[in-house]
């Protein structure tokens, strides 16, 4: 057993502390989505095409927007520049289905974006926001449905306006503008002037890899900014899954494939996807920045993509995914987390997990920025586990014992199989003392190697 002083010097403190960040990285408060008329004077929709807007005042499910609540022109002056790879409009056609109506640049291949930016089941809701992956890049879109008096459009006009950006961290900054523009495009079809201006002011250099088949094959080279989601979604996640949040935490550390099924709107589920990906937050050198890649919204058009993924978390509105075998390890429908028999021992909630969860609830409730507290809590917990595995791996004994598992904040009897699987997943060349496992016959082998 390693000397306790060495262990103390190596490992971080047991106390879970929140980290403070500068104002630009604080969890951003929700702002009302701005609706305004177009700044361009041109023909308006005919009287027959003008919609009775939602009389109940229904608007977008509030996305994690920036804290700005000012006009589009002020917002555009404060946004980072040169981050947009493409800007587009997707529409639903009653005869042809989802169509890519317009895009800039025109020559860019956006295959499949019409199904990612306008979700299955969108006709049942008035508005939504969607995060998605486009190859190795990220997209965000705002959707709205408008009732109209038109036989050709069967009484409803449905469109999404979105962008694909070069940096994951910048997605949420475009939501205010996109929400405003989808309303204008619905009212004035074919008028893309503001979208063109927005693109020209922010257009990024198109990546040289764009012409290759668009597959999500890479993780960002740096850990994303946690401000993409609002702290309220952290509370929603903890309330929705309760202690089972810790089962999802275990799954993220083991780099499993997690798929959430949700009814429309999909925006809140996209935020849960991001929150679940943060369960594996860490700062351990040598490990991928993302242990679990967030794919956000996926549709049936992404079946081939999912079959190629070794680890991910995503959401969908299409229940048929439930019948597809081999594309996910854990299927989550509402509050029901379905864990297959081969993973139940690894993902079982222990007394230590319950203590962690209670501590997490207390910290997030009292934190000024709950999102930062959530991220910091799991980053410290995960770093502690990986630091212990790394220390044992470098030691002459290379065997994980009871004290090591306790140092990780895990259960020395129930978590033997979990620690062994975790070491094998991340290439820590250690063995785990089988004599510690007293809860059941351990079916695993006694060693793991890279």
C-alpha positions as CSV (number, residue, x, y, z in Angstrom):
1,X,0.0,0.0,0.0
2,X,1.3,3.4,-0.9
3,X,2.5,5.7,1.8
4,X,-0.5,7.8,3.1
5,X,1.5,11.0,2.9
6,X,2.3,10.4,-0.7
7,X,-1.4,9.7,-1.4
8,X,-2.4,12.9,0.4
9,X,0.1,15.0,-1.6
10,X,-1.1,13.5,-4.8
11,X,-4.9,13.6,-4.5
12,X,-7.1,16.6,-4.4
13,X,-9.1,17.5,-1.3
14,X,-12.3,15.7,-0.4
15,X,-14.1,19.0,-0.1
16,X,-16.1,19.9,-3.2
17,X,-15.6,23.5,-3.9
18,X,-17.2,25.8,-6.5
19,X,-15.0,27.7,-8.9
20,X,-15.5,31.3,-9.8
21,X,-15.2,32.5,-13.3
22,X,-15.1,35.9,-14.9
23,X,-18.3,37.5,-16.0
24,X,-18.0,36.3,-19.5
25,X,-18.1,32.7,-18.4
26,X,-20.8,32.9,-15.7
27,X,-24.0,30.9,-16.3
28,X,-26.0,33.3,-18.4
29,X,-29.5,34.4,-17.2
30,X,-32.5,33.8,-19.4
31,X,-33.6,36.6,-21.5
32,X,-36.8,37.1,-23.4
33,X,-36.5,36.2,-27.1
34,X,-36.7,39.4,-29.0
35,X,-39.4,39.7,-31.7
36,X,-39.3,42.7,-34.0
37,X,-40.2,43.5,-37.5
38,X,-37.7,43.4,-40.4
39,X,-35.5,46.5,-40.9
40,X,-36.0,46.1,-44.6
41,X,-38.9,47.7,-46.5
42,X,-40.3,45.3,-49.0
43,X,-43.5,43.6,-49.9
44,X,-45.4,42.2,-46.9
45,X,-47.4,39.0,-46.8
46,X,-50.8,39.2,-48.3
47,X,-53.8,39.6,-46.0
48,X,-54.7,35.9,-46.7
49,X,-51.3,34.8,-45.6
50,X,-51.1,36.8,-42.4
51,X,-51.3,34.4,-39.4
52,X,-53.3,34.7,-36.3
53,X,-50.3,34.6,-33.9
54,X,-50.7,32.4,-30.9
55,X,-53.4,34.2,-28.9
56,X,-52.1,32.6,-25.7
57,X,-48.8,34.3,-26.2
58,X,-46.9,31.1,-26.6
59,X,-43.3,31.6,-27.6
60,X,-40.1,29.7,-27.7
61,X,-39.3,27.3,-24.9
62,X,-36.7,29.6,-23.3
63,X,-33.3,28.5,-24.4
64,X,-30.0,29.2,-22.7
65,X,-29.6,32.6,-24.4
66,X,-27.2,35.3,-23.6
67,X,-28.0,37.8,-20.8
68,X,-28.4,40.5,-23.4
69,X,-32.0,41.6,-24.0
70,X,-31.3,44.4,-26.4
71,X,-31.9,44.8,-30.0
72,X,-30.5,42.7,-32.9
73,X,-28.1,45.5,-34.0
74,X,-26.6,45.9,-30.5
75,X,-26.3,42.1,-30.2
76,X,-24.5,41.7,-33.5
77,X,-21.9,44.3,-32.5
78,X,-21.0,42.3,-29.3
79,X,-20.9,38.8,-30.8
80,X,-17.6,37.2,-31.6
81,X,-16.6,37.5,-35.2
82,X,-15.7,35.0,-37.9
83,X,-17.3,32.0,-36.3
84,X,-20.1,31.1,-38.8
85,X,-19.4,28.4,-41.3
86,X,-22.9,28.5,-42.7
87,X,-26.3,30.1,-42.2
88,X,-29.5,28.4,-43.5
89,X,-33.2,28.2,-43.6
90,X,-35.1,24.9,-43.5
91,X,-38.8,24.6,-44.3
92,X,-41.5,21.9,-44.2
93,X,-43.2,21.3,-47.5
94,X,-46.6,19.5,-47.3
95,X,-45.7,17.5,-50.4
96,X,-42.0,17.0,-50.2
97,X,-41.3,17.1,-46.4
98,X,-38.3,18.8,-44.9
99,X,-36.4,21.0,-47.4
100,X,-33.2,23.1,-47.3
101,X,-34.8,26.4,-48.5
102,X,-31.8,28.7,-48.5
103,X,-28.2,28.7,-47.3
104,X,-24.9,30.7,-47.5
105,X,-22.5,29.9,-48.9
106,X,-24.5,28.4,-51.7
107,X,-21.8,25.9,-52.6
108,X,-21.5,24.3,-49.2
109,X,-22.8,20.8,-48.7
110,X,-25.2,20.6,-45.7
111,X,-26.4,17.1,-46.3
112,X,-29.0,16.1,-43.6
113,X,-29.3,19.5,-42.0
114,X,-32.9,19.7,-43.0
115,X,-33.7,16.7,-40.7
116,X,-31.5,17.9,-37.8
117,X,-32.7,21.5,-37.7
118,X,-36.5,20.7,-38.1
119,X,-37.3,17.8,-35.8
120,X,-39.7,14.9,-36.3
121,X,-43.0,15.9,-34.6
122,X,-42.4,19.7,-35.0
123,X,-46.0,20.0,-36.3
124,X,-47.3,19.4,-32.8
125,X,-45.6,22.4,-31.2
126,X,-45.4,26.2,-31.9
127,X,-41.7,26.8,-31.4
128,X,-38.5,25.1,-30.3
129,X,-34.7,25.4,-30.3
130,X,-32.4,22.7,-31.5
131,X,-28.7,21.8,-31.0
132,X,-27.1,19.3,-33.4
133,X,-23.9,18.1,-34.9
134,X,-23.0,18.7,-38.6
135,X,-20.0,16.5,-39.1
136,X,-17.2,17.6,-36.7
137,X,-19.0,21.0,-36.2
138,X,-22.0,22.2,-34.3
139,X,-25.2,23.8,-35.3
140,X,-28.1,25.6,-33.6
141,X,-31.5,26.5,-35.0
142,X,-34.7,28.1,-33.9
143,X,-38.0,26.7,-35.2
144,X,-41.5,28.2,-35.3
145,X,-44.8,27.3,-36.7
146,X,-47.2,29.9,-38.0
147,X,-50.9,29.4,-38.7
148,X,-51.9,30.8,-42.1
149,X,-54.9,30.9,-44.4
150,X,-53.5,29.0,-47.3
151,X,-54.6,25.8,-49.0
152,X,-51.1,25.2,-50.5
153,X,-49.5,25.2,-47.1
154,X,-52.4,23.4,-45.4
155,X,-53.0,26.1,-42.8
156,X,-49.5,26.1,-41.3
157,X,-46.0,27.4,-42.3
158,X,-43.1,25.8,-40.5
159,X,-39.5,26.9,-40.7
160,X,-36.2,26.8,-38.9
161,X,-33.3,29.3,-39.1
162,X,-29.9,28.1,-38.0
163,X,-26.1,28.5,-38.1
164,X,-23.2,26.1,-38.1
165,X,-20.2,27.5,-36.2
166,X,-16.5,26.8,-35.9
167,X,-16.6,26.8,-32.1
168,X,-18.9,24.8,-29.8
169,X,-18.6,27.6,-27.2
170,X,-20.3,30.1,-29.5
171,X,-23.5,28.3,-30.3
172,X,-25.7,29.9,-27.6
173,X,-24.7,33.4,-28.6
174,X,-26.7,33.2,-31.8
175,X,-30.1,32.2,-30.3
176,X,-31.5,35.7,-29.9
177,X,-30.9,36.6,-33.5
178,X,-32.1,33.2,-34.9
179,X,-35.3,33.4,-32.8
180,X,-36.0,36.9,-34.3
181,X,-35.2,35.9,-37.8
182,X,-37.4,32.8,-38.0
183,X,-40.4,35.0,-37.1
184,X,-39.4,37.4,-39.9
185,X,-38.9,34.7,-42.4
186,X,-42.3,33.3,-41.6
187,X,-43.9,36.7,-42.1
188,X,-41.9,37.6,-45.2
189,X,-40.8,34.4,-47.1
190,X,-37.9,34.8,-49.4
191,X,-36.4,37.8,-47.6
192,X,-32.9,36.8,-46.5
193,X,-31.2,40.1,-46.4
194,X,-30.6,40.2,-42.6
195,X,-29.3,36.6,-42.7
196,X,-26.9,37.5,-45.5
197,X,-25.6,40.5,-43.6
198,X,-25.2,38.4,-40.4
199,X,-23.2,35.8,-42.3
200,X,-21.0,38.4,-44.1
201,X,-20.0,40.0,-40.8
202,X,-19.2,36.7,-39.1
203,X,-18.2,34.2,-41.8
204,X,-15.4,31.9,-40.9
205,X,-13.0,30.3,-43.3
206,X,-14.6,27.0,-44.5
207,X,-12.5,24.1,-43.1
208,X,-10.6,22.2,-45.7
209,X,-12.1,19.0,-44.4
210,X,-15.6,20.1,-45.2
211,X,-15.8,18.3,-48.5
212,X,-15.0,14.9,-46.9
213,X,-18.0,12.8,-45.8
214,X,-19.5,14.6,-42.8
215,X,-19.1,12.3,-39.8
216,X,-18.7,13.2,-36.2
217,X,-15.3,11.7,-35.7
218,X,-13.5,14.2,-33.5
219,X,-13.9,15.8,-30.1
220,X,-13.1,19.4,-29.6
221,X,-9.4,19.9,-28.7
222,X,-10.4,21.8,-25.6
223,X,-13.1,21.4,-23.0
224,X,-16.1,23.5,-23.9
225,X,-17.3,26.5,-22.1
226,X,-20.0,25.3,-19.6
227,X,-22.1,28.5,-20.2
228,X,-23.9,26.9,-23.2
229,X,-26.6,25.7,-20.8
230,X,-28.5,27.5,-18.1
231,X,-28.2,26.6,-14.5
232,X,-32.0,25.9,-14.4
233,X,-31.4,22.8,-16.6
234,X,-29.0,21.5,-13.9
235,X,-31.8,21.6,-11.4
236,X,-34.2,20.0,-13.9
237,X,-31.7,17.2,-14.5
238,X,-31.2,16.5,-10.8
239,X,-35.0,16.6,-10.2
240,X,-35.9,14.5,-13.2
241,X,-33.4,11.6,-12.5
242,X,-32.8,12.0,-8.8
243,X,-30.1,9.5,-7.5
244,X,-30.2,7.8,-10.9
245,X,-28.1,10.8,-12.0
246,X,-25.2,8.9,-10.5
247,X,-25.9,5.9,-12.7
248,X,-25.6,8.2,-15.7
249,X,-22.4,9.6,-14.2
250,X,-20.9,6.0,-14.0
251,X,-22.0,5.4,-17.6
252,X,-20.2,8.6,-18.8
253,X,-17.0,7.6,-17.1
254,X,-17.2,4.2,-18.8
255,X,-17.8,6.0,-22.2
256,X,-21.1,4.3,-22.9
257,X,-23.6,5.3,-25.5
258,X,-26.6,7.1,-24.0
259,X,-29.8,8.0,-26.0
260,X,-32.6,10.2,-24.6
261,X,-36.1,9.9,-26.0
262,X,-38.2,13.0,-25.7
263,X,-41.5,14.3,-27.0
264,X,-41.3,17.7,-28.7
265,X,-40.1,20.3,-28.0
266,X,-36.5,19.0,-28.1
267,X,-34.7,22.1,-26.8
268,X,-34.9,21.0,-23.1
269,X,-33.6,17.6,-24.0
270,X,-30.7,19.1,-25.9
271,X,-29.8,20.9,-22.7
272,X,-30.0,17.7,-20.7
273,X,-27.6,16.1,-23.2
274,X,-25.1,18.8,-22.5
275,X,-25.6,18.5,-18.7
276,X,-25.1,14.7,-18.9
277,X,-21.9,15.2,-20.9
278,X,-20.6,17.4,-18.1
279,X,-20.9,14.4,-15.7
280,X,-17.6,13.2,-17.1
281,X,-15.8,16.6,-16.7
282,X,-12.2,16.3,-15.7
283,X,-8.8,17.9,-16.1
284,X,-6.7,14.8,-16.1
285,X,-3.8,15.0,-18.6
286,X,-3.7,12.3,-21.2
287,X,-7.4,11.6,-21.3
288,X,-9.8,13.0,-24.0
289,X,-11.4,16.3,-23.1
290,X,-14.7,14.7,-23.9
291,X,-15.2,11.2,-22.5
292,X,-18.7,11.3,-23.8
293,X,-19.3,13.2,-27.1
294,X,-22.6,15.2,-27.1
295,X,-24.3,14.7,-30.4
296,X,-27.5,16.6,-29.4
297,X,-30.5,16.0,-31.6
298,X,-30.4,13.1,-34.0
299,X,-33.0,11.7,-36.4
300,X,-33.4,8.5,-38.4
301,X,-31.1,10.1,-41.0
302,X,-28.3,9.7,-38.5
303,X,-28.5,5.9,-38.0
304,X,-25.2,5.3,-39.9
305,X,-23.5,8.0,-37.8
306,X,-24.7,6.3,-34.5
307,X,-23.5,2.9,-35.5
308,X,-20.0,4.3,-35.9
309,X,-19.8,6.0,-32.5
310,X,-18.0,4.3,-29.6
311,X,-19.4,6.8,-27.0
312,X,-22.0,9.5,-27.2
313,X,-25.0,11.1,-25.6
314,X,-27.8,12.3,-27.8
315,X,-31.6,12.9,-27.9
316,X,-34.3,12.2,-30.3
317,X,-38.1,12.5,-30.7
318,X,-38.4,9.3,-32.8
319,X,-39.5,6.3,-30.8
320,X,-38.5,3.9,-33.5
321,X,-35.0,4.1,-32.1
322,X,-36.2,2.0,-29.2
323,X,-36.4,-0.9,-31.7
324,X,-33.0,-0.4,-33.2
325,X,-30.4,-2.7,-31.7
326,X,-26.7,-2.0,-31.5
327,X,-26.8,1.8,-31.5
328,X,-26.9,2.6,-27.8
329,X,-26.0,1.1,-24.5
330,X,-28.5,3.0,-22.3
331,X,-31.9,4.1,-23.5
332,X,-33.6,6.9,-21.4
333,X,-37.3,7.6,-21.9
334,X,-38.5,10.4,-19.7
335,X,-37.4,9.3,-16.1
336,X,-37.0,5.7,-17.0
337,X,-33.3,4.8,-17.4
338,X,-33.1,1.4,-19.0
339,X,-29.8,-0.4,-18.0
340,X,-29.2,-3.7,-19.8
341,X,-28.3,-6.7,-17.6
342,X,-24.6,-6.7,-18.6
343,X,-24.2,-3.2,-17.2
344,X,-26.4,-3.3,-14.1
345,X,-23.6,-4.3,-11.7
346,X,-21.3,-1.5,-13.0
347,X,-24.0,1.2,-12.8
348,X,-25.6,0.2,-9.4
349,X,-26.0,3.1,-7.0
350,X,-24.0,2.6,-3.8
351,X,-24.2,4.3,-0.4
352,X,-21.2,6.5,-1.5
353,X,-23.1,7.6,-4.6
354,X,-26.1,8.6,-2.5
355,X,-23.7,10.7,-0.3
356,X,-22.2,12.3,-3.4
357,X,-25.7,13.1,-4.7
358,X,-26.8,14.7,-1.5
359,X,-23.7,16.8,-1.4
360,X,-24.2,17.8,-5.0
361,X,-27.8,19.0,-4.3
362,X,-26.6,21.1,-1.4
363,X,-23.8,22.7,-3.4
364,X,-25.9,23.5,-6.4
365,X,-28.7,24.9,-4.3
366,X,-26.5,27.3,-2.4
367,X,-24.2,28.3,-5.3
368,X,-24.4,31.7,-7.0
369,X,-23.8,29.9,-10.3
370,X,-25.2,26.4,-10.0
371,X,-23.8,25.4,-13.4
372,X,-20.2,26.2,-12.3
373,X,-20.8,24.3,-9.1
374,X,-22.1,21.2,-11.0
375,X,-19.2,21.2,-13.3
376,X,-16.6,21.7,-10.5
377,X,-18.2,19.0,-8.4
378,X,-17.8,16.3,-11.0
379,X,-14.5,17.6,-12.3
380,X,-13.0,17.2,-8.8
381,X,-14.6,13.8,-8.2
382,X,-13.5,12.4,-11.5
383,X,-10.0,13.9,-11.2
384,X,-9.6,12.2,-7.8
385,X,-10.6,8.8,-9.3
386,X,-8.2,9.2,-12.3
387,X,-5.4,10.5,-10.1
388,X,-5.6,7.4,-7.8
389,X,-5.6,5.1,-10.8
390,X,-2.6,6.9,-12.3
391,X,-0.7,6.8,-9.0
392,X,-1.3,3.0,-8.6
393,X,-0.4,2.4,-12.2
394,X,3.0,4.1,-11.7
395,X,3.7,2.3,-8.4
396,X,5.7,-0.9,-8.2
397,X,2.7,-2.9,-6.9
398,X,0.2,-1.7,-9.6
399,X,-2.7,-3.2,-7.6
400,X,-5.8,-1.3,-6.5
401,X,-6.6,-2.1,-2.9
402,X,-9.3,-1.2,-0.5
403,X,-7.7,2.1,0.6
404,X,-7.3,3.2,-3.0
405,X,-11.0,2.6,-3.8
406,X,-12.0,4.5,-0.7
407,X,-9.7,7.4,-1.8
408,X,-11.6,7.5,-5.0
409,X,-14.8,8.1,-3.1
410,X,-16.2,4.7,-4.2
411,X,-17.4,1.6,-2.3
412,X,-14.5,-0.8,-1.6
413,X,-16.8,-3.9,-1.9
414,X,-19.5,-3.0,-4.5
415,X,-17.3,-1.0,-6.9
416,X,-14.5,-3.5,-7.6
417,X,-16.0,-4.5,-11.0
418,X,-16.6,-0.8,-11.8
419,X,-13.0,0.2,-11.0
420,X,-11.7,-2.7,-13.0
421,X,-13.8,-1.7,-16.0
422,X,-12.9,1.9,-15.6
423,X,-9.2,1.1,-15.6
424,X,-9.5,-1.0,-18.7
425,X,-11.6,1.6,-20.5
426,X,-8.9,4.3,-20.1
427,X,-5.8,2.2,-20.4
428,X,-4.6,2.1,-16.8
429,X,-2.4,-1.0,-16.5
430,X,-3.5,-2.1,-13.0
431,X,-5.0,-5.1,-11.3
432,X,-7.8,-4.9,-8.7
433,X,-7.8,-7.0,-5.6
434,X,-10.6,-9.5,-6.1
435,X,-10.8,-10.4,-2.5
436,X,-12.5,-7.0,-1.9
437,X,-15.6,-8.1,-3.8
438,X,-17.9,-9.7,-1.3
439,X,-21.3,-8.6,-2.7
440,X,-21.5,-11.3,-5.4
441,X,-19.4,-13.7,-7.5
442,X,-17.3,-11.4,-9.6
443,X,-17.4,-12.5,-13.3
444,X,-14.7,-10.2,-14.4
445,X,-11.1,-11.1,-15.0
446,X,-8.6,-10.0,-12.4
447,X,-6.5,-7.7,-14.5
448,X,-6.8,-5.0,-17.1
449,X,-4.3,-3.5,-19.4
450,X,-4.0,-0.9,-22.0
